[in-house]
């Protein structure tokens, strides 16, 4: 696949600077060994694997990079970061690109990854850890596909893959404090 990079110096420098600022990563350390891509569980399902995103950033890609499918497909497993011989937090770069894509209202890829992320985080905020049924309900309400996959629910219950009751033992106060602090930090940056 041919890579087209639009060069407009302010946009390019701004994107690289913002990604480095948000992620805390020095992008110049990447020497394109591609170990991040070889370990990535979603690289084969995307048009642009992690190593290509890193290279495009180094070559001066602008906001067109924010529409890349990998930033939404990335599951933040941090395999890429663990495999990097230079210790680059590639997962943090993907998180930074996701944040910038949301800030700039970049064209989103097809699918419901942002909806899933919101559903997941809202259950963690409420219960101190994820609560599957609440997360599934929030996701299904968001997609308006309430009856999809319902035939799997009894089997999941029977095999104890999903719990009816919310988790116990989670430190809800700590989770809420983390979310509150994150919201304050985000508001302080604006």
N, C-alpha and C positions, 0 to 999 in steps of 0.2 A: 504494500500500500504506500502510495506517495504521500509524503508529509509536506503540507504547505504551511509556511510560517509567515504571518503578516508582521512586518517590522514597522512599528511606530515607537520610537525610543521611549517616550513617556509611559505608554501603556506597558511595554515590555519590562522596563526597569521597575515600574510600580508593581507588577505581578510578582516578579522574582523577589523583590524586597518584601512584599506582604507575605508571600509564602514562607520566606526565611524568618520573618518576624513572628508569624503565628506558630510555625512548627518548631522554631529554634534550631533549624538544620542549616548547615552550610552546604548549599547545593554544589559548590565547586569541588567538594571531596569525592563526588561520584566519578569513577573512571570507567563506567559502563562494562562491568564484568558480567552483568545480567543474572547474577545469583538471585536477586530479588524476584525476577520473573520466573526462574526455574523452580522456585519453591512456592509461587503464588497459586492457591487453589482455584482462583477465578481467571487467571491470565488467558487461558485457552478459550474462555467464553467472551472475551472482550476484543474490541478492535485494536486497542492500544494497551499493551502490558505495562507494568510499573517501570521497567527500564526505559521504555520509549517515552513515557511521561517525563521521567527525570531528564532524558536527553533533550526533549523538546523544550523543557524549561531552560536548560543550559544554552540551547541555541537561540533563545529569546522569543519563545512562543508567547503570544498575548492572551487575551480573554477567550479566544477560540478554544483554548485548552480546557476551559471551565465546562464545556459541553461534552467532554470526553466520557465515555461510558464507564471506564474503570473507576472513576471517583465515586460513582454510585454503586458499582458492583462490589467494591472493596469491602470485605467483611471485617477489617481491622484485626485480623488474627495475629499480625505482627511477625509472620514468618519471614517476610521480606526484610524486616529490620534485624531479625535474629541471624539471617544468612549473610547480611552485608559485611564484607571484610573491613570496611571503613567505619563501621558503627553508625551508619546513617539511619535515622528513624524514618524510613520510607513511608510507613503507616501514618506518621505525623504529617508528612507532606500531603498524603491523600486526604487526611482530615482537614488540613489547611485549604486545599483546593475545594473541598466540599463546602467549607465555611464561606469561602469567597464566592462560590457559585450561588449560594443562597443569598449572600449580601447583594450581589450584582444582578440577582434574578435571572441568571443564565438559563438557557434552554435546558430543561431537564430531560433525561433519557426516559424512554417508555418504562412503565412499571411503577410500583408503589414503594420503593425503598424509603423515601422520606416519610411517608405515612407509617411504615413499619417502625422506623426509628423513633418517631414521635410516640407511637403506641407503647413501644418498649420502655422509653424513658419515663413516660407518665406513670407506668406501673411501678417502676423503681422509685420514683419520687413519692408515690403514695404508700407503698408497702415496704420500702427499704431494700427490696430485691424484686426480681421479676415475678409476676404472678400470671401464669399462662392463660387462664381463662379470661381475665380482665384484658390482657394484651390481645388475645384473639378477638374478643368482643369489640374492642376499640378499632382494631384493624378492619374487621368485617363491616362495622358501621361506616368507616371511612371509604371502603370500596363499594359499598351498597350491594355486595354479593353475600348476603347473610346466610344463604343455604348451601353455598359451595363447601364441599368436604365434610358436611355434617355426618355422613355415613361412617367416617373414620373415628368419630368421637367415642362411641362405646368401646371400640377396640383399644383406643388409647387409655381409657379409664381402666379397663380390665387388665391391661398390661402395666398399669401404674406409671404411664409415661406422662400423665397430666394429673394434677391434684385439683379437687373441687374447692378446697378451702385455701385462703391466702396463706403465704408462708409465715411461720412463726420463728422467733429468734432473731429476726433481722433488726438491725439498729436503725429504726425509722428516723429518729432524731438526727443521726449523723448524715443519713442520706438527704434529708431535707436541708440540713445546714450546708451540705456541698452544693446542692442546687441553688440555694439562696446566694451563696458566695459567688458561684459562677454567674448568676444573673447580675449581681452587683458589679463584678469585674467587667462584664460585657457592657453594662450601662456606663461604666467609668471610661471605657475606651471610645465611646461615641461622642 
